[in-house]
Amino acid sequence: MDELLQEFISETQETLEALAGEVVAWEADPSDRDRLDAIFRFFHTVKGSCGFLNLPRFERLSHAAEDVLSEIRAGTRTADHATVSAVLAIMDRIAELAEAVAIGAALPQENDEYLIGALIADAGAPAAEKAEEAAASVAVARPSGTQAAPRTIRLPLALIDQLMNGVSDMVLARNELSRKLRERSGDPELESAFERLSTCVADMRDAISKTRMQRVDRLFTAIPRMVRDLGRDLGKRIDLQLEGGDVEMDREMVEMVVDPLTHIVRNSIDHGIETPDKRRALGKPEVGQLCLQARQSGNQIVIEVSDDGKGIDTTHLVEKAIDAGRLTKDAVIRMSEAEKLDLIFQPGLTTADKVTAISGRGVGMDVVRANVERIGGAITLQNRPGRGLTITLRVPLTLTIIPGLIVRAGGLHFAIPRSAVVEILHDNNETLQIAEVGGAKIATIRSVRHSMIDLEHVLGMEKPEQAGPRAIMVVRSASGVPFAMGVSAVDNHEELVIRPASPLIMAAGVYAGMTLPDNGKPMLLLDAGGLASAAGLPNIIDDPAARRSSEDQEREQGVEMVSALRFEELTGERRLLKLSLIERVEDIDAHLFGRSGGHAFVRLDGRLVPVVNGQHDFAAEKVAALRLRDGSREACYPVAAVLDIVDMPAVPDMVAMHGILSGVAVVEGQHLEVINPFALFAALPDGPLREKGSGRCLLADGDDGWTREILAPLLRQAGHEVVLGLPIDAPIEPDDVLLFSNGDTAQAVDMLGCRVVQLRATPRPTGPQDESIYRYDQDSLMAAIAGVRR
């Protein structure tokens, strides 16, 4: 019975969270029968479960709500504001009772009959008649069948966290094993087994991570009710729009963002949106607009709260700061608009003229920024005086496993979240100038000034001498203001499993935890905001040029820009490729792709064209592809989607280039990896590709058992036409391939005019002149048939 009770309480609490917004939406559109049915089913389910669980107060409350909703469904009562408010009050009381049962506390003894009386006050019929009518309407309106719900199982959150910790340890073990394999001589079979293990670990990590994910709807559930209640209390009419509720983020992140988001919405309603009278006088619609939008951007969740209210009056804000002794009038003269706007984050500073029950005590935006920074996020404001305000929160998708960069400073290695790094360049780069002003370093990158620190100095380490250039990283702190940080080098980038560091280390204020990367040595994770704070860097950009977009700034300063195609890889990354290399973009039938001799190809216009990224197996019937050409050679680049054409710097900067990537370019606030065309075409096969089955495979030793039972089926499975023995009724073509293992056959086939492949039974060649292939070396065999040298 205890288990049934806990199950009932959990389901009731979860359903209540989702239903609060549904009731408000139903009030706005009483004709929405689906919402009305959903609300009715909730109370009907609660009432039905309370009988055998012995919860009389639950049963009485839900029964009263069910009766009234039945009348509304039957058309004998209308859903006016008073009725909706009474239904919401009943839901609140059920939520209080459920919380008390969940924690084992005494049930609150409020008068439930008062709520029930308010609910049925306008029914207009005796109680007995209403009960009969309600029962009849329930019998008529109840659906005849229900749709089968997906199979689920309820697990304790502690168990989910334990599973995630376990898979994180597996990732660490995999990293260590990878390091040890790199230190030893290569064993293809061992490396293949490791790759399979690594894939399994990655799949398991993703699957368990999804169990921790929750839809952003969870953040939005309480917002409609709060907007409704605050709007009524303040006499304001507000149209609320919620977008992106299907975006998912880590459960822990959801819980940490709830309070900051609540502060922001309350401020928007109280300080931002005007009353209907004031809006009419300003020429605005009486109904204010409030929009909450969530979206995923890389490994971050972006939440925007925008309204069409009065925005922030920076003049009034400055006056408040002067009255509070935070500013002098002389200092205000030198302040930019962005600096004045940033005053809203000062503790104890508010734009409210009077203290209300909702806000105005000076405790709000400073708390919001502190909470967002604590979880590695950032908050920015876009102010439109007289027209509204947009507040943007950027928070990590998860706090468990993040992509990171490994940097070296003072002879030690440290990690830093990749999302915090805007760009990386060498200190000898022509676009960078470093100067000392008043004992502080200033890094000017493409005419944009940044405060600069050396990591060694902030951490109290000795800065080592080095022969080569140092790496300069442009890092975005938690406040959103970038600064430059010098390190000895950026050594690698990889996924990092984050673990809490000891309290003594965390007390330093410059670390966000610890991790164990591929090199097997524990290292500390740097906190960008903590480093900026420890170095005493200003949290406001004081260079007017830095407030313009990077793309416009580069054009004004004469930096060479080139057109590039922004596209999405099949693996999900968004990248850039120089537009001049792309001959055209087209959709290609997936069945035209194949693989031979270790190379992927596609059949285009009667010839085989190499596929540069090795992709050849697709689930869809059509594949978007970039047709590339370097002047003489052609290549195909299948992608998930072509996004748009943008301008990027001709020479992107990045310290560590990996594979076909040449660097990172910042475009419209995103930093995108740039494809290196030199490495792209250098990876293509030397000679022309030959398609499987373009010529026959002639098996000279057709009577041999191994040839007939093992080799021939293998070749047929690979798509080749197989002929046992030399053909008698058809001539031998140049595209045919003759395979034999008997040495006596060599002289007989020497003059046939086709390609010849000799097989041997032993793994090792008989000598340096032996060009035969071991008959169980499948890769070499297929490459020889395709005419590709290995």
C-alpha positions in Angstrom: 0.0 0.0 0.0 2.9 2.4 0.7 4.3 1.8 -2.7 0.9 2.5 -4.3 0.5 5.7 -2.2 3.9 7.0 -3.3 3.1 6.2 -6.9 -0.2 8.1 -6.6 1.5 11.1 -5.0 4.3 11.2 -7.7 1.9 11.0 -10.6 -0.4 13.6 -9.0 2.5 16.1 -8.5 3.8 15.6 -12.1 0.4 16.0 -13.6 -0.3 19.1 -11.5 2.8 20.8 -12.9 1.7 20.3 -16.5 -2.0 21.1 -15.8 -1.5 24.6 -14.3 -0.7 26.0 -17.7 -3.4 24.0 -19.4 -6.1 25.5 -17.1 -4.9 29.0 -17.9 -4.9 28.2 -21.7 -8.4 26.8 -21.3 -9.6 29.9 -19.6 -8.4 31.9 -22.7 -10.2 29.5 -25.0 -13.2 27.8 -23.2 -14.2 26.1 -26.4 -11.0 24.0 -26.4 -12.6 20.6 -25.6 -9.3 18.7 -25.5 -8.0 20.8 -22.7 -11.2 20.6 -20.8 -11.2 16.8 -21.1 -7.6 16.6 -19.9 -8.4 18.7 -16.8 -11.5 16.6 -16.1 -9.6 13.3 -16.4 -7.1 14.5 -13.9 -9.8 15.1 -11.2 -11.6 11.9 -12.2 -8.4 9.9 -11.8 -7.6 11.4 -8.4 -11.1 10.7 -7.1 -11.0 7.1 -8.3 -7.6 6.5 -6.7 -8.5 8.0 -3.3 -11.2 5.5 -2.5 -8.9 2.5 -1.8 -6.0 4.7 -0.6 -8.1 6.2 2.2 -7.5 9.8 1.3 -10.9 11.5 2.0 -9.8 15.1 1.6 -8.3 14.4 -1.8 -11.5 12.6 -2.8 -13.8 15.4 -1.6 -11.9 18.1 -3.4 -11.5 16.2 -6.6 -15.1 15.2 -6.6 -16.3 18.8 -6.3 -14.1 19.9 -9.2 -15.2 16.9 -11.3 -18.8 17.8 -10.8 -18.3 21.4 -11.9 -16.2 20.4 -14.9 -18.9 17.8 -15.8 -21.5 20.6 -16.0 -19.2 22.7 -18.2 -18.7 19.7 -20.5 -22.4 19.2 -20.6 -23.0 22.8 -21.5 -25.0 23.6 -18.4 -22.4 26.0 -17.0 -19.9 28.4 -18.5 -16.2 28.6 -17.7 -16.0 32.1 -16.4 -13.0 33.7 -14.6 -14.4 32.9 -11.1 -14.8 29.2 -12.0 -11.3 28.9 -13.4 -9.9 30.6 -10.3 -11.8 28.2 -8.1 -10.5 25.2 -10.1 -6.9 26.5 -9.7 -7.5 26.9 -6.0 -8.6 23.3 -5.7 -5.5 22.2 -7.6 -3.3 24.3 -5.3 -4.9 22.6 -2.2 -4.4 19.1 -3.7 -0.8 20.0 -4.4 -0.3 21.1 -0.7 -1.8 17.9 0.5 0.3 15.8 -1.9 3.5 17.5 -0.7 2.6 16.9 2.9 2.0 13.2 2.2 5.2 12.9 0.2 7.4 14.3 3.1 5.4 12.6 5.8 4.3 15.9 7.4 0.9 16.6 9.0 -1.8 17.6 6.5 -2.7 21.3 6.6 -6.0 21.8 8.3 -7.3 24.6 6.1 -11.1 24.7 5.5 -11.6 22.7 2.3 -15.3 23.5 2.4 -14.6 27.1 1.7 -12.8 26.2 -1.6 -15.6 23.8 -2.5 -18.2 26.4 -1.8 -16.5 29.0 -4.0 -16.4 26.4 -6.8 -20.1 25.6 -6.8 -21.4 29.1 -5.7 -22.8 29.9 -9.2 -24.0 26.5 -10.2 -27.7 27.7 -9.9 -29.2 24.3 -8.9 -29.6 22.2 -5.7 -26.8 20.0 -4.7 -28.7 16.8 -5.3 -29.8 17.9 -8.8 -26.2 18.9 -9.6 -24.9 15.6 -8.5 -27.4 13.7 -10.7 -26.6 16.0 -13.7 -22.9 15.6 -13.1 -23.1 11.8 -13.0 -25.2 11.8 -16.2 -22.8 14.1 -18.0 -19.8 12.0 -16.9 -21.5 8.9 -18.3 -22.3 10.5 -21.6 -19.0 12.4 -22.1 -16.6 9.8 -20.9 -14.6 8.4 -23.8 -15.4 4.9 -24.8 -11.7 3.8 -25.0 -8.3 5.0 -24.1 -5.1 5.1 -26.1 -2.4 2.8 -24.7 0.3 4.8 -22.9 4.0 4.1 -23.6 5.5 1.6 -21.3 7.5 3.4 -18.5 9.2 2.6 -15.2 9.7 5.0 -12.3 13.3 5.1 -10.9 14.7 7.0 -8.0 16.8 10.0 -9.1 19.7 8.7 -6.9 19.8 5.6 -9.0 20.0 7.6 -12.2 22.8 9.7 -10.8 24.6 6.6 -9.7 24.4 5.2 -13.3 25.7 8.5 -14.7 28.6 8.4 -12.3 29.3 4.9 -13.3 29.4 5.7 -17.0 31.5 8.7 -16.3 34.1 6.4 -14.7 33.9 4.2 -17.8 34.7 7.2 -19.9 37.7 7.9 -17.7 38.9 4.3 -18.0 38.4 4.4 -21.8 40.6 7.6 -21.9 43.3 5.9 -19.9 43.2 2.8 -22.1 43.4 5.0 -25.2 46.5 6.6 -23.9 48.2 3.3 -23.1 47.3 2.0 -26.6 49.0 5.0 -28.2 52.1 4.5 -26.2 52.5 0.9 -27.5 53.1 -0.5 -31.0 49.9 -0.7 -33.1 48.0 -4.0 -33.0 45.1 -3.7 -35.6 43.0 -6.3 -33.9 43.4 -4.7 -30.5 42.7 -1.3 -31.9 39.6 -2.6 -33.6 38.3 -4.1 -30.4 39.0 -0.8 -28.6 37.1 1.1 -31.1 34.1 -1.2 -30.6 34.4 -0.8 -26.9 34.7 3.0 -27.2 31.6 3.1 -29.4 29.6 1.0 -26.8 30.7 3.3 -24.0 29.7 6.4 -26.0 26.3 4.9 -26.8 25.8 3.9 -23.2 26.8 7.4 -22.0 24.3 9.0 -24.5 21.5 6.6 -23.4 22.0 7.2 -19.7 22.4 11.0 -20.3 19.0 10.9 -22.0 17.5 9.5 -18.8 18.6 12.7 -17.0 17.2 14.9 -19.7 13.9 16.8 -19.3 12.0 18.9 -21.6 12.2 22.6 -21.1 8.4 22.4 -20.7 9.3 21.6 -17.1 10.7 25.2 -16.8 7.6 26.6 -18.4 4.9 24.8 -16.4 4.5 27.3 -13.7 4.9 30.4 -15.9 1.3 30.7 -17.3 -0.2 30.5 -13.8 2.3 33.1 -12.5 1.7 35.4 -15.4 -2.1 35.1 -15.0 -2.0 35.8 -11.2 0.5 38.7 -11.4 -1.3 40.3 -14.3 -4.6 40.2 -12.3 -3.0 41.6 -9.2 -1.3 44.4 -11.1 -4.2 45.2 -13.4 -2.2 44.3 -16.5 -3.3 42.3 -19.5 -0.5 40.0 -20.8 -0.4 37.7 -23.8 2.1 34.9 -23.0 3.9 33.0 -25.7 6.0 29.9 -24.9 8.3 28.4 -27.6 10.8 25.6 -27.6 9.3 23.5 -24.9 10.4 20.4 -26.6 14.1 21.3 -26.1 15.8 19.0 -23.6 18.3 19.7 -21.0 19.8 18.0 -18.0 17.5 17.7 -15.0 20.0 19.3 -12.7 20.2 22.3 -15.1 16.4 22.6 -15.1 16.3 22.8 -11.3 19.1 25.4 -11.3 17.4 27.6 -13.9 13.9 27.7 -12.4 14.7 30.4 -9.8 16.5 32.8 -12.2 13.8 32.4 -14.8 11.1 33.1 -12.2 12.9 36.3 -11.2 13.2 37.5 -14.8 9.5 36.9 -15.6 8.3 38.6 -12.4 10.5 41.6 -13.2 9.2 41.8 -16.8 5.6 41.9 -15.6 6.2 44.3 -12.7 8.8 46.7 -14.1 8.5 46.2 -17.9 5.0 45.8 -19.2 2.8 48.9 -18.6 -0.9 49.0 -17.5 -3.5 49.2 -20.2 -4.1 52.9 -19.6 -0.4 53.8 -20.0 -0.1 51.5 -23.1 -3.0 53.3 -24.7 -1.5 56.7 -24.0 1.8 55.5 -25.6 0.0 54.2 -28.7 0.6 50.5 -27.8 -1.9 47.7 -27.7 -3.6 47.3 -24.4 -2.4 43.7 -24.1 1.3 43.4 -23.4 3.4 40.7 -25.1 5.7 38.4 -23.1 7.6 35.7 -24.9 9.7 32.9 -23.5 11.8 31.0 -26.1 14.2 28.1 -25.6 16.6 26.6 -28.2 19.7 24.5 -28.2 22.9 26.1 -29.6 25.8 23.6 -29.6 26.3 22.4 -26.1 24.3 25.3 -24.6 20.7 26.0 -24.0 19.6 29.5 -24.8 16.5 30.9 -23.1 15.2 34.3 -24.1 12.6 36.3 -22.2 11.4 39.3 -24.2 8.6 41.8 -23.6 7.3 44.9 -25.4 7.2 47.0 -22.2 9.2 50.2 -21.4 12.6 48.6 -21.3 15.2 49.9 -18.8 15.5 53.7 -18.3 19.3 53.9 -17.9 19.0 57.6 -17.0 16.8 56.7 -14.0 19.1 53.8 -13.2 22.2 56.1 -13.1 20.3 58.5 -10.8 19.6 55.6 -8.4 23.2 54.6 -8.5 24.3 58.2 -7.7 21.8 58.4 -4.9 23.1 55.1 -3.5 26.7 56.4 -3.6 27.8 53.9 -6.3 28.7 56.5 -8.9 29.9 60.1 -9.2 28.6 62.5 -11.7 32.0 62.8 -13.3 32.2 59.0 -13.7 28.8 59.0 -15.4 30.0 61.3 -18.2 32.6 58.8 -19.2 30.2 55.8 -19.2 28.9 54.2 -22.3 25.2 53.1 -22.6 26.3 49.4 -22.1 28.0 50.3 -18.9 25.0 52.2 -17.6 22.8 49.2 -18.5 25.1 46.9 -16.6 24.3 48.7 -13.4 21.1 46.7 -13.2 23.2 43.8 -11.9 24.6 45.8 -9.0 23.5 44.4 -5.6 20.8 46.4 -3.9 20.1 48.6 -7.0 16.6 48.7 -8.4 14.6 50.9 -10.8 11.4 50.5 -8.8 10.2 53.7 -7.2 8.5 51.8 -4.3 8.7 48.5 -2.6 5.9 46.1 -3.4 5.1 42.5 -2.6 6.4 41.5 -6.0 9.6 43.3 -6.4 11.5 46.6 -5.7 13.7 45.5 -2.8 16.9 45.5 -4.8 17.2 41.7 -4.7 16.8 40.4 -8.1 19.1 40.7 -11.1 22.2 40.5 -9.1 20.9 37.2 -7.7 20.0 36.1 -11.2 23.5 36.7 -12.6 25.1 35.0 -9.6 23.0 31.9 -10.0 23.5 31.7 -13.7 27.3 32.2 -13.4 27.4 29.5 -10.7 26.4 26.9 -13.3 28.8 28.2 -15.9 26.2 30.3 -17.8 26.0 33.9 -19.0 23.3 36.5 -19.1 23.0 39.4 -21.6 20.6 42.2 -22.0 19.2 43.8 -25.2 17.5 47.0 -24.2 15.0 48.9 -26.4 14.0 51.9 -24.4 10.3 52.5 -24.6 9.8 49.4 -26.7 10.9 46.5 -24.5 13.7 44.3 -23.2 15.2 40.9 -24.1 17.1 39.0 -21.5 19.1 36.0 -22.8 20.3 33.2 -20.6 23.0 30.8 -21.9 23.5 27.8 -19.7 25.3 24.5 -20.3 23.3 21.5 -21.6 24.7 19.3 -18.9 27.2 19.6 -16.0 28.6 16.0 -16.2 30.5 15.5 -19.5 31.6 18.5 -21.5 33.9 19.2 -24.5 37.0 20.9 -23.3 40.5 22.1 -24.3 43.7 21.0 -22.6 46.1 24.0 -22.0 49.6 24.0 -20.7 50.8 26.7 -18.3 53.7 26.8 -15.9 54.7 23.3 -16.8 51.3 21.9 -15.8 48.1 21.0 -17.7 44.7 22.5 -17.1 41.3 22.1 -18.7 38.8 24.8 -19.8 35.3 24.3 -21.2 35.3 24.6 -25.0 32.2 26.8 -24.8 34.1 29.5 -22.9 36.7 29.9 -25.7 35.9 32.3 -28.5 39.1 31.9 -30.5 42.7 30.9 -30.3 45.7 32.4 -31.9 49.5 32.7 -31.5 51.1 35.8 -30.0 53.0 36.3 -33.3 49.8 36.7 -35.3 49.7 39.8 -37.4 46.1 40.6 -36.2 47.2 40.7 -32.6 49.0 43.5 -30.7 49.9 43.2 -27.0 50.7 46.3 -25.0 51.1 47.2 -21.3 49.1 50.2 -20.1 49.5 51.3 -16.5 50.9 47.9 -15.5 48.0 46.0 -17.1 48.1 44.1 -20.4 45.8 45.0 -23.3 45.4 42.6 -26.2 44.1 44.2 -29.4 42.7 41.6 -31.8 41.6 43.0 -35.2 41.2 46.5 -33.6 39.1 45.2 -30.7 40.7 45.7 -27.3 40.5 43.0 -24.6 41.9 42.9 -21.1 44.7 40.3 -20.9 46.1 38.0 -18.3 48.7 35.3 -18.2 47.4 32.2 -16.6 50.7 31.6 -14.7 50.4 35.0 -13.0 46.9 34.5 -11.9 47.6 31.1 -10.5 50.9 32.3 -8.8 53.1 30.2 -11.0 56.4 31.0 -12.7 56.1 31.9 -16.4 58.5 29.6 -18.3 60.7 30.6 -21.1 59.8 28.9 -24.4 61.3 28.9 -27.9 58.0 29.0 -29.9 55.1 31.4 -29.7 52.6 31.4 -26.8 48.9 30.8 -27.4 46.5 33.6 -26.7 42.9 32.5 -26.0 40.0 34.8 -26.2 37.8 33.6 -23.3 34.3 34.6 -22.5 33.7 34.9 -18.8 30.5 34.1 -17.0 29.4 37.8 -17.3 29.7 37.5 -21.1 32.6 39.9 -21.4 35.6 38.3 -23.3 39.2 38.7 -22.2 42.5 37.4 -23.5 44.5 34.8 -21.6 48.0 33.7 -22.4 49.1 30.1 -22.0 52.2 28.1 -23.1 50.2 26.1 -25.6 46.8 24.5 -26.3 47.7 20.8 -26.5 44.4 18.9 -27.3 40.7 18.9 -27.2 38.5 16.1 -25.9 35.5 15.2 -23.9 36.0 15.8 -20.2 34.3 14.0 -17.3 33.9 16.6 -14.5 34.2 15.8 -10.9 34.0 18.1 -7.9 37.4 19.2 -6.5 38.2 19.4 -2.8 36.7 22.3 -0.9 40.2 23.7 -0.3 40.8 23.9 -4.1 37.3 25.2 -4.9 37.8 28.0 -2.2 40.4 29.5 -4.5 37.6 30.7 -6.7 39.4 30.0 -10.0 38.5 26.3 -10.5 35.2 24.7 -11.5 36.1 21.1 -10.7 38.6 18.5 -11.8 38.9 16.0 -14.6 41.0 13.0 -15.8 41.9 13.3 -19.5 43.6 11.0 -21.9 47.1 11.6 -20.5 46.0 9.8 -17.3 47.0 12.7 -15.0 44.3 14.5 -13.0 43.9 18.1 -13.8 41.9 21.1 -12.7 39.1 22.7 -14.7 39.5 26.4 -15.0 36.6 28.8 -14.2 36.7 31.6 -16.7 34.6 33.9 -14.5 36.7 33.1 -11.5 39.9 33.9 -13.3 38.6 37.3 -14.5 37.5 38.1 -10.9 40.8 37.0 -9.4 42.7 39.1 -11.9 40.5 42.1 -11.1 39.4 42.5 -14.8 36.6 44.9 -15.5 33.3 43.2 -16.3 32.4 45.8 -19.0 34.0 46.2 -22.4 35.3 49.8 -22.5 36.2 49.9 -26.2 33.3 51.2 -28.4 34.6 49.1 -31.3 34.0 45.9 -29.4 30.3 46.6 -29.2 29.9 46.2 -32.9 29.5 42.8 -34.5 32.8 41.1 -35.4 31.8 40.7 -39.0 31.1 44.5 -39.5 34.3 45.3 -37.5 36.4 43.2 -39.8 35.0 44.8 -42.9 35.6 48.3 -41.6 39.2 47.5 -40.8 39.9 46.0 -44.2 40.3 42.4 -43.1 39.9 40.1 -46.1 36.6 38.3 -46.1 35.5 35.4 -48.3 32.2 33.8 -49.0 31.7 30.5 -47.3 28.9 27.9 -47.2 27.6 27.1 -43.7 26.5 23.5 -43.5 25.7 20.7 -41.0 27.7 17.5 -41.1 26.0 14.1 -41.0 27.5 13.8 -37.5 25.8 17.1 -36.4 28.6 19.6 -36.4 28.1 22.9 -38.2 31.1 23.9 -40.3 32.2 26.3 -43.0 33.8 25.6 -46.5 35.1 28.2 -48.9 32.4 28.8 -51.5 34.7 29.0 -54.5 35.6 25.3 -54.1 32.0 24.2 -54.4 30.9 23.6 -58.0 27.3 23.0 -57.1 25.0 21.5 -54.4 22.6 18.8 -55.3 20.6 15.9 -53.9 22.0 12.5 -54.9 20.3 9.1 -54.7 21.7 7.2 -51.7 22.1 3.9 -53.7 24.7 5.6 -56.0 27.2 5.6 -53.0 29.5 2.7 -52.4 32.8 1.6 -51.1 35.7 -0.3 -52.7 39.4 -0.8 -51.8 39.0 1.1 -48.6 37.6 4.2 -50.3 34.1 5.6 -50.5 32.8 6.7 -53.9 29.7 7.8 -55.7 28.6 7.2 -59.3 28.1 10.5 -61.1 27.7 11.0 -64.8 29.1 7.6 -65.7 32.3 7.9 -63.5 33.3 7.2 -59.9 33.9 10.3 -57.8 35.7 9.9 -54.4 33.8 10.9 -51.3 36.0 13.0 -49.1 34.5 12.2 -45.7 34.2 8.5 -46.2 30.4 8.4 -45.9 28.7 5.9 -48.1 25.8 4.3 -46.2 22.6 6.4 -45.7 19.2 5.8 -44.3 17.4 8.3 -46.5 16.7 7.9 -50.2 18.3 11.2 -51.1 21.5 12.8 -49.7 22.5 16.4 -49.9 26.0 16.7 -51.3 28.6 19.3 -52.2 30.3 18.8 -55.5 33.9 20.0 -55.0 36.7 20.7 -57.6 40.2 21.9 -57.1 40.7 22.6 -60.8 41.5 19.1 -62.0 40.1 16.7 -59.5 36.5 16.3 -58.4 35.2 15.2 -55.0 31.8 14.7 -53.3 31.0 15.8 -49.8 27.7 14.4 -48.4 26.2 16.6 -45.7 23.1 16.6 -43.5 21.9 20.0 -44.5 23.0 23.1 -46.4 22.2 26.2 -44.2 23.3 29.4 -45.8 26.1 31.5 -47.3 28.0 33.8 -45.0 31.2 35.9 -44.9 34.2 34.6 -42.9 37.8 35.8 -42.5 40.0 34.5 -45.2 42.6 33.3 -42.6 40.9 31.8 -39.5 43.1 31.4 -36.4 43.5 28.3 -34.4 46.5 26.8 -32.6 45.7 23.1 -32.8 44.6 22.0 -36.3 43.0 18.5 -36.5 42.5 16.5 -39.6 40.7 18.5 -42.3 40.0 21.4 -40.0 42.0 24.6 -40.3 40.6 26.8 -37.6 37.5 28.4 -36.1 35.6 31.5 -37.4 33.0 33.4 -35.4 29.9 34.0 -37.6 26.8 35.6 -36.1 27.8 34.7 -32.6 28.6 31.1 -33.4 32.1 29.7 -33.6 32.2 27.3 -36.5 35.0 24.9 -37.6 36.5 25.7 -41.0 37.3 23.0 -43.5 40.9 23.0 -44.7 40.7 22.5 -48.5 44.4 21.5 -48.7 43.9 18.6 -46.3 40.6 17.8 -47.9 42.0 17.1 -51.4 45.3 15.7 -50.0 43.3 12.8 -48.5 41.8 11.7 -51.8 43.2 8.5 -53.4 46.1 8.8 -55.8 44.5 7.1 -58.9 41.0 6.8 -60.3 38.6 4.6 -58.4 37.2 1.5 -60.0 33.7 0.5 -59.1 32.8 -2.9 -57.7 31.6 -5.1 -60.5 32.8 -2.9 -63.3 34.8 -5.9 -64.5 34.6 -9.6 -64.0 36.6 -11.6 -61.5 38.1 -14.5 -63.3 39.1 -17.3 -60.9 41.8 -19.3 -62.9 41.8 -22.1 -60.2 38.1 -22.7 -60.5 38.4 -26.4 -59.6 40.2 -25.6 -56.3 37.9 -26.1 -53.2 39.1 -23.0 -51.5 38.6 -20.9 -54.6 35.1 -22.3 -55.2 33.8 -22.4 -51.6 35.4 -19.4 -49.9 36.8 -16.9 -52.5 34.0 -16.9 -55.0 31.2 -16.3 -52.4 33.2 -13.5 -50.9 33.6 -11.7 -54.2 30.0 -12.2 -55.1 28.9 -10.7 -51.8 31.1 -7.7 -52.5 29.2 -7.1 -55.8 31.6 -8.6 -58.3 30.7 -10.9 -61.2 32.6 -14.1 -60.7 33.7 -16.6 -63.4 35.2 -19.9 -62.4 38.0 -20.7 -64.8 38.9 -18.8 -67.9 35.9 -17.9 -70.1 35.5 -19.9 -73.3 32.5 -18.2 -75.0 33.4 -14.5 -74.3 36.7 -12.6 -74.7 38.7 -11.3 -71.8 38.2 -7.5 -71.3 40.8 -5.0 -69.9 38.6 -4.3 -66.9 38.5 -8.0 -65.9 40.7 -9.2 -63.0 42.3 -12.6 -63.1 43.0 -14.2 -59.7 45.1 -17.3 -59.2 47.1 -19.0 -56.6 48.8 -21.8 -58.5 52.3 -20.6 -59.6 52.2 -22.7 -62.7 49.3 -20.6 -64.0 51.3 -17.4 -64.1 52.9 -18.2 -67.5 49.6 -19.2 -69.0 47.8 -15.9 -68.1 50.7 -13.5 -68.7 49.5 -12.4 -72.1 45.7 -12.2 -71.5 45.7 -8.3 -71.4 43.8 -7.9 -68.1 44.9 -7.1 -64.5 46.3 -10.1 -62.6 46.2 -10.7 -58.9 48.2 -13.6 -57.5 47.3 -15.1 -54.1 49.5 -17.0 -51.7 48.6 -19.4 -48.9 51.1 -18.1 -46.3 50.9 -14.8 -44.4 54.5 -13.7 -45.3 55.9 -13.2 -48.8 58.6 -15.5 -50.0 60.9 -12.6 -50.7 61.3 -8.9 -51.6 60.1 -9.6 -55.2 57.0 -11.4 -54.1 54.0 -9.2 -55.0 51.4 -11.8 -54.3 48.7 -11.2 -51.7 47.9 -13.3 -48.7 44.6 -14.9 -49.6 43.0 -14.0 -46.2 44.0 -10.3 -46.3 40.6 -9.1 -47.3 41.4 -5.4 -47.5 44.5 -5.9 -49.7 42.5 -8.3 -51.9 39.7 -5.9 -52.4 42.1 -3.0 -53.0 43.9 -5.0 -55.7 40.7 -5.9 -57.4 39.7 -2.2 -57.4 43.1 -1.2 -58.8 44.1 0.8 -55.8 47.6 0.4 -54.4 47.9 -0.1 -50.6 
